[in-house]
Amino acid sequence: MLLLSGCSALRLAYNTGPQLAWWWLDGYVDFSSEQSPRARAAIDQWFEWNRSTQLLDYAALVAGARAEVLEPATAAQACRWQQRLRDAAEPALERALQQAAELLPGLGEPQWRHIEQRFAKNNAEMRRDFLQADLEDRREASVKRVLDRAETLYGRLDEPQRRVVAAGVAASPFDPLAWLGERERRQRETVQTLRRLAAERADRDRIVAALRVMVERAERSPDPAYRVYQQRLADYNCAFAARIHNATTREQRQAARDQLKTWEDDLRALAASRPTAPASLQPGAG
């Protein structure tokens, strides 16, 4: 939600979500003409389920954040909110795994090669964005990412607040090289697992179980050293988020409260609505 702002942007993004999700997924998998209808139907079913069962829970979560945003924050509170977000996303992720398990048996070697190619392309983009050769360029890109996220919620930060962000980025234990290495390990494991499940003609329960393991390994690396790093970075980011919040003014926190109220209202409106046509074809979209 922190990526969204503007005139009914959340509603517009959600209502166009099935088409956007299709473009994203097909960009990775490259479905055949025979496979496409099932994949599109699975995406539509996921959004219909999510709209009817999850959006009011998301709205309640945003309302809880709105009730707290005017007050100072602690690192422990930031970590609790991070866990609440994970918990809120869990049913949607589980539903996606269940539906992905229905599609996997129809995929084959052309799809696995396409996924590998897409991973390689994305990794090159990540290196460009996170591993600039000039360390000052790398730091500035990191600062800009944090500022963009913070200003989506609080509005524009002033120079002293920007210095808080810059100092926090400079002190962060984030290691882009280690992060990209772990990302590439997970990608290799993903393709190997999918190939194996397809070759063994695994049943639905085995596929779902394997997909859950892949998700768990993304959240908690099987590499002990990387797990230590993950926890250290998570703890730091909780404290960093609290520092940014505590550096904001009363007016900025009120702006954040207003933004959260807009998102809450949009989620409730989405839960109550049933679009009958693609959002791009509906009158007054946006």
Phi, psi and omega in degrees: 000334181291350177273356188246139174198168178102190187292104177050035185297321180296316179296315180298314181297318182291318181292333174267002183305315180303318179291318178297319179295322178297313180301317181296311184292317179294329176299329177275315192266327184060065181297147174283170179297331178283328183278332188303314182301321179293320180294316178298319180296320179297319178296315179300318180295320180297315181293322178296316177298314183298317180297317187278340186239340190245332191295325178293327175293320177297319179298320179295324177296316179296321178299323177296320177294320180298325181290338184255346195291339180283343185265159174299158183238157173243164177300322180297320177296317179299319178295322178296320178293323176300318179293322177299320178295318177299315181298320180294327181280343187302311180299321180295320178294316179299319178298319179297320179296319179299318182283327176297325180296335178284332184271332188303316183300339181274356183269160183213192187304320177302323178291319181297319178295322179294319178299316179300318179295320179292320175302314182298319179297314180295323179295322177297321178293320179296320177298320179296320185275334187241345184235049176301141182297322178277120185295330178292321176297321180296316180295317180297322178295321178294317179299317181298320179298316180293318180298317180301317180292315182295318184286339172298326181268312190263348191087183187297134176270146179275179186298314177301322179292323177295327176292326175299316179296313182299318179295321179295320177295318181297326182270354185295142175280003181305127181241099184298328180294315178294319180298314180292325176297317177294320178300315180293324176300315179296322179296315177299316180297321180300309182295318178300317181294315181296318178299315182297315181298320179292318181295324181275000182050049183298147178281174187300317182297319179294321180295313180299317180299318180293320178295322178297319179298319179298318179295316180298322180289332175290323180282324182222102186301144174287349178276114183304319181295320180289328177297319177299316178298316179304315183292320179297318180292319179298315179297318180297316183295326175298314180294322180295315178300319179295321179296318178298314180300315183290343176276351182279159179274170176300321181294320179292323178291327176293322176298320177296319179297319178295320179295318177298322178296320177299315179295320178299313180298319179298317179297319179293321178294319178297319180297329183272348186256159175224094182299139181256356178209161176307143185304326182293343180259354182277139180295140174078012180297129179082000000 
